[in-house]
Amino acid sequence: MSSVLEEELKALLSGGSAPLPDKYDMVSESPRPLKLKQNVCYIVMGVLLNEKEEVLMMQEAKPECLGTWYLPAGRLEKGETLVDGLCREVKEETGLTCEPITLLAVEERGAAWVRFVFLARHTGGTLKSPASADKESVQASWWDRVSPLALRCRDILPLIKLALEYQHQPSHPYILPHLHPSPFLILRMLLVCLTTPGDLWILQSASGPAHLPAAICATHGGSLLNPLRNLLQDPPKSYGILEVQHQGGDGADGLCLTVMGVFSGPEPPRIRVDNLSWVLMKDEEVKNSIKQTTLLPLYS
């Protein structure tokens, strides 16, 4: 295994960031740079809990859902980082300031809709009242999760449950986006195969110095995981996100998700791309780190 690949693995497994390769292993036909409000939409959402484990909710002002309640959320604006967008949406819709603790989950329906769900803590401000109603929201309130409340959509209930569970027992390390610009939607893949008797294999790219495979995803139709699904006949038995990269700004509305997938069997699965191959991991420190890694949920 090359030293470049080992350094890339160690950086990612320790919660750090690693640069993307100069050359990608899979490229969608005629890849287009991502531009907010044109061919990509990022949603930022915050789950904030107080000391009573009540959830911060906002009452909708939009005519189509007027009066219903939802978690503070909205579309990322041009030039914003994901954290900037989260803090702005929470302030506009609830009156409170906040700081993120970690990403709780990423949900995707292709480039047309990617939602980043954060667990955050409130740091100040005044809870929005009906007297301050505007186009962003009518008011905000802490919800005890028991009292009847007209929800805009019940899709937030599993996310609230996830936040409560994480607060009691974190299911993955704190993960916040790393600031790296990219014009494209990139899927970097850490694919691991556990074989008997205790061997661990890593899929590597031979394009230039050996590195983790990376693909430029299509900007229209299908899941962000399509490159992974096209690479293998059978998907990994489990997968999740190891790292998120995004910066925003001119020419940098792209995103990189480093996804880790785990296989097991008598031998590594066959790969459909010629310049990729399985390599045996011999570094015990890296092997143990991989086996102990917990991942950010990705809902696709």
Residue pairs with C-beta under 8 A, 6 or more apart in sequence:
1 202
1 204
1 210
1 279
1 280
1 281
1 282
1 283
2 204
2 209
2 210
4 209
4 210
4 211
5 202
5 204
5 209
5 210
5 211
5 212
5 279
6 283
6 286
7 18
8 18
8 211
8 212
9 190
9 202
9 212
9 286
9 289
9 290
10 286
10 289
11 17
11 18
12 18
12 190
12 242
12 243
12 258
13 242
13 286
13 289
13 290
13 293
14 289
15 173
15 174
15 175
16 178
17 178
17 180
17 243
17 245
18 243
18 258
19 180
20 180
20 182
20 186
20 188
20 214
20 245
20 256
21 205
21 207
21 208
21 211
21 214
22 208
23 207
23 208
24 186
24 207
24 214
24 215
24 216
25 205
25 207
25 213
25 214
25 215
25 273
25 275
25 276
26 213
26 214
26 215
26 216
26 227
26 230
26 231
26 273
27 215
27 216
28 215
28 216
28 217
28 218
28 219
29 218
31 184
31 216
31 218
31 219
32 39
32 219
33 183
33 184
33 251
33 253
33 254
34 40
34 111
34 183
34 184
34 185
34 219
34 253
34 254
34 255
35 253
36 42
36 75
36 76
36 77
36 78
36 253
37 78
39 111
39 112
39 219
39 220
40 111
40 112
40 114
40 185
40 219
40 253
40 255
41 75
41 76
41 111
41 112
41 113
41 114
42 75
42 76
42 82
42 85
42 114
42 115
42 116
42 246
42 255
43 73
43 74
43 75
43 76
43 113
43 114
43 115
43 116
44 73
44 74
44 75
44 76
44 82
44 85
44 86
44 89
44 115
44 116
44 118
45 71
45 72
45 73
45 86
45 89
45 115
45 116
45 117
45 118
45 159
46 56
46 71
46 72
46 73
46 86
46 89
46 90
46 98
46 100
46 118
46 119
46 120
47 55
47 56
47 71
47 104
47 117
47 118
47 119
47 120
47 159
47 160
47 162
47 163
48 55
48 56
48 72
48 90
48 96
48 98
48 119
48 120
48 121
48 122
49 55
49 56
49 119
49 163
49 164
49 167
50 56
50 122
50 142
52 142
52 144
53 145
53 164
53 167
54 142
54 143
54 144
54 145
55 71
55 142
55 143
55 145
55 160
55 163
56 71
56 72
56 90
56 94
56 96
56 122
56 140
56 141
56 142
56 143
57 69
57 70
57 71
57 72
57 140
57 141
57 142
57 143
57 149
58 69
58 70
58 71
58 72
58 93
58 94
58 128
58 137
58 138
58 139
58 140
59 67
59 68
59 69
59 137
59 138
59 139
59 140
59 141
60 66
60 67
60 68
60 69
60 70
60 137
60 138
60 152
61 133
61 134
61 135
61 136
61 137
61 138
62 135
65 152
66 138
67 138
67 150
68 150
68 151
68 152
69 141
69 143
69 149
69 150
69 151
69 152
70 151
70 152
70 153
70 156
71 156
71 159
71 160
72 89
72 90
72 93
72 94
72 140
73 89
73 93
73 115
74 85
74 88
74 89
74 92
74 93
75 85
76 82
76 85
76 248
77 85
77 88
78 248
78 253
79 248
79 249
79 250
80 88
80 248
81 177
81 179
81 246
81 247
81 248
82 116
82 177
82 244
82 246
82 248
83 100
83 118
83 176
83 177
84 248
86 98
86 100
86 116
86 118
86 120
87 97
87 98
87 99
87 100
90 96
90 97
90 98
90 120
90 122
91 97
91 98
91 125
92 136
92 137
93 128
93 136
93 137
93 140
94 125
94 127
94 128
94 137
94 140
95 125
95 126
95 127
95 128
95 132
95 140
96 122
96 123
96 124
96 125
96 126
96 127
96 140
97 122
97 123
97 124
97 125
98 120
98 121
98 122
98 123
99 120
99 121
99 123
100 118
100 119
100 120
100 176
101 118
101 119
101 120
101 121
101 174
102 118
102 119
102 166
102 170
102 172
102 173
102 174
102 175
102 176
103 116
103 117
103 118
103 119
103 175
103 176
103 177
103 241
103 244
103 296
104 117
104 118
104 119
104 159
104 162
104 163
104 166
104 296
104 297
105 117
105 159
105 162
105 296
105 297
105 298
105 299
106 114
106 115
106 116
106 117
106 241
106 244
106 257
106 296
106 297
106 298
106 299
107 114
107 115
107 117
107 298
107 299
107 300
108 114
108 115
108 223
108 224
108 298
108 299
108 300
109 223
110 218
110 220
110 221
110 222
110 223
110 224
111 185
111 217
111 218
111 219
111 220
111 224
112 220
114 224
114 255
116 177
116 244
117 159
117 162
119 163
119 166
119 167
127 140
127 141
127 142
128 137
128 139
128 140
129 139
130 138
130 139
132 139
133 139
143 149
145 160
151 157
162 297
165 171
171 294
172 240
172 294
172 295
172 296
173 294
175 241
175 243
175 244
175 296
176 244
177 244
177 245
177 246
178 243
178 244
178 245
178 246
179 245
179 246
179 247
180 245
180 246
180 247
180 256
181 247
181 249
181 251
181 252
181 254
182 245
182 246
182 247
182 252
182 254
182 255
182 256
183 251
183 252
183 253
183 254
184 216
184 217
184 254
185 216
185 217
185 219
185 224
185 254
185 255
186 214
186 215
186 216
186 217
186 245
186 254
186 255
186 256
186 257
187 214
187 215
187 217
187 224
187 225
187 227
187 228
187 256
187 257
187 259
188 212
188 213
188 214
188 243
188 256
188 257
188 258
188 259
189 203
189 212
189 213
189 214
189 215
189 227
189 228
189 231
189 258
189 259
189 260
189 261
190 202
190 212
190 242
190 258
190 259
190 260
190 261
191 202
191 203
191 213
191 228
191 236
191 260
191 261
191 263
192 200
192 201
192 202
192 203
192 260
192 261
192 262
192 263
192 290
193 200
193 201
193 203
193 262
193 263
193 264
193 265
193 267
193 268
193 269
193 278
194 200
194 201
194 262
194 263
194 264
195 201
195 264
195 265
195 266
195 267
195 268
196 266
199 280
200 280
200 281
200 287
200 290
200 291
201 268
201 278
201 279
201 280
201 281
202 212
202 278
202 279
202 281
203 212
203 213
203 268
203 271
203 276
203 277
203 278
203 279
204 210
204 211
204 212
204 213
204 276
204 277
204 278
204 279
205 211
205 212
205 213
205 214
205 275
205 276
206 275
206 276
206 277
207 275
210 279
212 258
213 231
213 273
213 276
215 227
215 228
217 224
217 226
217 227
218 226
223 229
223 300
224 257
224 300
225 239
225 259
225 298
225 300
228 235
228 236
228 239
228 259
228 261
229 235
230 272
231 271
231 272
231 273
231 276
232 269
232 270
232 271
232 272
233 269
233 270
233 272
234 269
235 261
236 261
236 262
236 263
237 262
237 263
237 264
238 261
238 262
239 259
239 260
239 261
239 262
239 295
239 298
240 259
240 260
240 294
240 295
240 296
240 297
240 298
241 257
241 258
241 259
241 260
241 295
241 296
241 297
241 298
242 258
242 259
242 260
242 293
242 295
242 296
243 256
243 257
243 258
244 255
244 256
244 257
244 258
244 296
245 255
245 256
245 257
245 258
246 254
246 255
246 256
257 298
259 298
260 293
260 295
263 269
268 278
271 277
271 278
281 287
281 290
